[in-house]
Amino acid sequence: MIDSRRKKTLNDNDKLSGKYVLYWMQAAQRVELNHALEHAVQLANSKKQPLITVFCLVNRYPMSNLSHYRFMIEGLQEIETALQRRGIAFSVIQETPMKIIPELGEDASIVVVDRDYQRMQRGWREDIAERLDCPLHQIETNVVVPIETVSQKEEYTAGTLRPKLHRLLDEFLAPLKIQRIRKPIDDFGISGIDLNDCDKVLRELKVDGQFEQIVHLKGGTSQAKKQLKYFIKQDLQFFADKRNDPAEDHLSKMSPYLHFGQISPVYIALELQGISDLETGSFLEELIVRRELSMNFVFFNRNYDNFECLPNWAKETLELHSFDHREYVYSYKELEQAKTHDPYWNAAQREMVKFGKMHGYMRMYWGKKILEWSESPFEAYVTAVKLNDTYELDGRDPNGYAGIAWCFGKHDRAWSERPIFGKVRYMNNKGLKRKFDIAAYVQRINGSE
């Protein structure tokens, strides 16, 4: 049985009759350590009904490109095989949840959905909860500790969230028992997409970003676990000291898998048990504290993807300096095409556009320079969000929105006042040169192109 703090009933419906239990999989795209799936299995067994699982593949998902969809479909292929082995029917339907889930919900005794925090996904769940006749259970499985269990408000910084999280970790860092389905079913009469030919699926999808990047990672839980194993063996020992060095790539590369819900943060944390805190401390800080701070931010701040999300001091100081002289001003197109005077920024932008990723430290520098080189802080914010969401494989994610907001003063303190930035923290290329062999980073990106 899952911890009740992970569960939230989204409507007051009491209709319990039906032909099956429906699991609407959306944010947690995995079979392993998926609390929503196991809750659905438990309900199906208690009702002596089959469990059917549906994933809605939405056309023209905002800011998406073909690489995002390919990575996701590769993961869905694994899910289909894994659920079939467990006797759970699975169908991927190319339609919006608002159309499919209420239709399937007519014959369901109960619907279970995983939890997401962003505006559109929350809107889906709220809308569908009203249109169902049966109960809708939402299960929180993509964080270690449920966000409202940790805090009932938007936290100011990681420093205010960290002690609240750490008090609860031992209660939630636990394996999840896989249950056997008692009434297996292979098919439920709804024909979905044939996932065997990924290229064919991509050709038939409607995608605004009709381009593919050179993505060196393949989607799916098995691939996530393989990459995690490699990171633990090869790079974890260097992570604490070298994680900020773009010239030496010792990062975990877990963010795309976490973004698509293809691996659980609980699974990752459990895999690190038994390794010294000296090696794991910095990584767990990012995996749990920083990541779940971003979830807290997106959930409690409805303006999470625009300038209005910033604390008052940051908005006021940036507005005060919005008319300051800027030595360089670039248009969106110039930034998108990496046509600036700064070879380090250009390399970071090219890395993102070409490969769907950017080194974490360079993301901070990248965002700060967009603020410095745009006509206004408001324009800069729009540009940063659009570029990030369009080109990052892990874009359109709370972590990305929190990272951009940090570049504009969120989750930070006021610093010494200066032109353009006001009291927002400043970064320059002298810091890159002083701390790292930044020329080696540029050479690596240019060489890989």
Residue pairs with C-beta under 8 A, 6 or more apart in sequence:
1 42
2 35
2 38
2 39
2 42
2 139
2 176
3 171
3 172
5 146
5 149
6 35
6 139
6 140
6 141
6 146
7 39
7 137
7 138
7 139
7 140
8 115
8 137
8 138
8 139
8 140
9 135
9 136
9 137
9 138
10 113
10 125
10 126
10 129
10 136
10 137
10 138
11 129
11 130
11 132
11 135
11 136
13 132
13 133
13 134
13 135
13 136
14 135
15 109
15 133
15 134
15 135
16 47
16 109
16 110
16 134
16 135
17 109
18 49
18 107
18 108
18 109
18 110
18 134
19 49
19 50
19 107
19 108
19 109
20 44
20 49
20 50
20 51
20 52
20 107
20 108
20 109
20 185
20 188
21 40
21 43
21 44
21 47
21 49
21 50
21 51
21 52
21 108
21 109
21 110
21 111
21 112
22 40
22 51
22 52
22 53
22 54
22 101
22 104
22 105
22 108
22 110
22 111
22 112
23 36
23 37
23 40
23 51
23 52
23 53
23 54
23 111
23 112
23 113
24 53
24 54
24 56
24 97
24 101
24 111
24 112
24 113
24 128
25 36
25 37
25 53
25 54
25 55
25 79
25 113
25 114
26 55
26 56
26 97
26 113
26 114
26 116
26 121
26 124
27 114
27 115
27 116
27 121
27 142
27 261
28 34
28 35
28 36
28 37
28 114
28 141
28 142
28 261
28 264
29 55
29 72
29 75
29 76
29 79
29 260
29 261
29 262
30 75
30 79
30 221
30 261
30 262
30 263
30 264
31 37
31 78
31 79
31 82
31 83
31 86
31 221
32 82
32 221
32 263
32 264
32 267
33 141
33 175
33 176
33 264
33 266
33 267
34 114
34 141
34 176
34 264
35 139
35 140
35 141
35 176
36 112
36 113
36 114
36 115
36 139
36 141
37 53
38 176
38 177
38 178
38 179
39 112
39 137
39 139
40 51
40 53
40 112
41 51
41 88
41 179
41 181
42 179
43 51
43 110
43 112
43 137
44 50
44 51
44 181
44 182
44 183
45 179
45 181
45 182
45 183
47 109
47 110
48 182
48 183
49 109
49 183
50 88
50 89
50 181
50 183
50 184
50 185
50 188
51 88
51 89
51 181
51 183
51 185
52 88
52 89
52 90
52 91
52 104
52 185
52 188
53 83
53 88
53 89
53 90
53 91
54 90
54 91
54 92
54 93
54 100
54 101
54 104
54 190
54 192
55 76
55 79
55 90
55 91
55 92
55 93
56 92
56 93
56 95
56 96
56 97
56 100
56 101
57 73
57 76
57 92
57 93
57 94
57 95
57 193
57 205
58 95
58 96
58 97
59 94
59 205
59 206
59 207
60 206
60 207
60 208
61 68
61 396
62 120
62 208
62 389
62 396
63 208
63 209
63 386
63 389
63 390
63 395
63 396
64 207
64 208
64 209
64 396
65 207
65 208
65 209
65 210
65 211
65 212
65 213
65 390
65 391
66 202
66 207
66 209
66 210
66 211
66 212
67 211
67 212
67 213
67 215
67 356
67 393
68 209
68 393
68 395
69 201
69 202
69 205
69 207
70 198
70 202
70 212
70 215
70 219
71 215
71 217
71 218
71 219
71 256
71 260
71 393
72 219
72 260
73 195
73 198
73 201
73 202
73 219
74 198
74 218
74 219
74 220
74 223
75 219
75 220
75 221
75 260
75 262
76 92
76 195
77 195
77 196
77 198
77 220
78 220
78 221
78 222
79 90
79 221
80 90
80 92
80 195
82 221
83 89
83 90
84 90
84 186
86 180
86 181
86 184
87 181
87 183
87 184
87 185
87 186
88 181
88 184
88 185
89 185
89 186
89 187
89 188
90 192
91 188
91 190
91 191
91 192
92 192
92 193
92 195
93 100
93 190
93 192
93 193
94 192
94 193
94 204
94 205
96 124
97 124
97 128
98 124
98 127
98 128
98 131
101 111
101 128
101 132
102 128
102 131
102 132
104 190
105 111
105 128
105 131
105 132
105 133
105 134
106 133
108 132
108 134
109 134
110 134
110 135
110 136
110 137
111 128
111 132
111 134
111 135
111 136
111 137
112 136
112 137
112 138
112 139
113 125
113 128
113 136
113 137
113 138
113 139
114 138
114 139
114 140
114 141
114 142
114 261
115 125
115 138
115 139
115 140
115 141
115 142
116 122
116 125
116 142
117 147
117 295
117 298
117 299
117 398
118 298
118 304
118 396
118 398
119 302
119 304
119 305
125 136
125 138
128 136
129 136
140 146
140 147
141 261
141 264
142 258
142 261
142 264
142 265
143 265
143 291
143 292
143 295
144 165
144 169
144 172
144 173
144 265
144 266
144 269
144 288
144 292
145 165
145 168
145 169
145 171
145 172
145 292
146 172
147 292
147 295
147 296
147 299
148 299
149 168
150 161
150 164
150 165
150 168
150 292
150 296
151 161
151 164
151 296
153 300
154 296
154 297
154 300
154 301
155 161
155 164
155 293
155 296
155 297
156 311
156 411
157 293
157 411
157 412
157 413
158 289
158 290
158 293
158 411
161 289
161 292
161 293
161 296
162 289
165 288
165 289
165 292
169 288
172 266
173 266
173 269
173 270
174 266
175 270
176 266
193 201
194 200
194 201
195 201
209 390
213 353
213 354
213 355
213 356
213 391
213 393
214 354
214 355
214 356
215 355
215 356
215 393
216 355
217 223
217 227
217 253
217 256
217 257
217 393
219 256
219 257
219 260
219 262
220 262
221 257
221 262
221 263
223 257
223 262
224 254
224 257
224 262
224 263
225 263
225 267
227 252
227 253
227 254
227 257
228 252
228 254
228 263
228 268
228 271
231 251
231 252
231 253
231 254
232 271
232 272
232 275
235 250
235 251
235 252
236 252
236 272
236 275
236 279
236 280
236 283
237 279
238 248
238 250
239 250
239 251
239 252
239 279
239 282
239 283
240 278
240 279
240 281
240 282
240 283
242 248
242 250
243 250
243 251
243 282
243 283
243 286
243 360
243 361
244 360
244 361
244 435
244 436
245 361
245 435
245 436
246 348
246 359
246 361
246 362
246 436
246 438
246 441
247 436
247 437
247 438
247 440
247 441
247 444
249 359
251 359
251 360
252 283
253 357
254 263
254 268
254 287
255 394
255 397
255 399
256 356
256 357
256 393
256 394
257 263
258 265
258 291
258 394
258 399
259 393
259 394
259 396
259 397
259 399
265 287
265 288
265 291
268 287
269 284
269 287
269 288
272 280
272 283
272 284
290 399
290 402
291 398
291 399
293 402
293 411
294 397
294 398
294 399
294 401
294 402
294 403
295 398
297 304
297 309
297 398
297 401
297 402
297 405
297 410
297 411
298 304
298 398
298 401
298 402
301 309
303 309
304 398
304 401
304 402
304 405
305 385
305 401
306 381
306 382
306 385
307 315
307 377
307 378
307 381
307 408
308 315
309 401
309 405
309 410
310 318
310 405
310 408
310 409
310 410
311 409
311 410
313 409
313 414
313 423
314 408
314 409
314 410
314 412
314 414
314 423
314 424
316 422
317 409
317 414
317 417
317 421
317 422
317 423
317 424
318 371
318 377
318 408
318 409
318 421
318 422
318 424
319 377
320 422
321 419
321 420
321 421
321 422
322 376
322 377
322 378
324 419
324 420
325 419
326 372
326 373
326 374
326 375
326 420
328 340
328 341
328 372
328 373
329 373
329 374
329 375
330 339
330 340
330 373
330 374
332 383
332 386
334 340
335 349
335 370
335 373
335 383
335 387
336 349
336 353
336 387
338 345
338 346
338 347
338 349
338 350
338 353
339 346
340 346
340 369
340 373
342 369
342 429
343 442
344 362
344 365
344 429
344 432
344 438
344 441
344 442
345 365
345 366
345 369
347 362
347 441
347 442
347 445
347 446
348 358
348 359
348 362
348 363
348 365
348 366
348 445
349 358
349 366
349 387
350 445
350 446
350 449
351 357
351 358
351 359
351 362
351 445
352 358
352 366
352 387
352 388
352 391
352 392
353 391
354 448
354 449
355 448
356 391
356 392
356 393
357 392
357 393
357 394
358 366
358 392
359 441
362 441
363 403
364 403
364 406
364 407
364 427
365 427
365 429
365 432
366 384
367 384
367 403
367 404
367 406
367 407
367 408
368 407
368 425
368 426
368 427
369 427
370 380
370 383
370 384
370 387
370 407
371 377
371 380
371 384
371 407
371 408
371 420
371 421
371 424
372 420
372 421
373 380
374 380
374 383
377 408
380 408
381 404
381 408
384 404
384 407
385 401
385 404
388 395
388 400
388 403
388 404
389 395
389 396
389 400
392 400
394 400
402 410
402 411
405 411
406 412
408 424
409 423
409 424
409 425
412 424
412 425
414 423
414 424
415 423
415 424
415 425
415 426
416 423
417 423
418 426
429 438
432 438
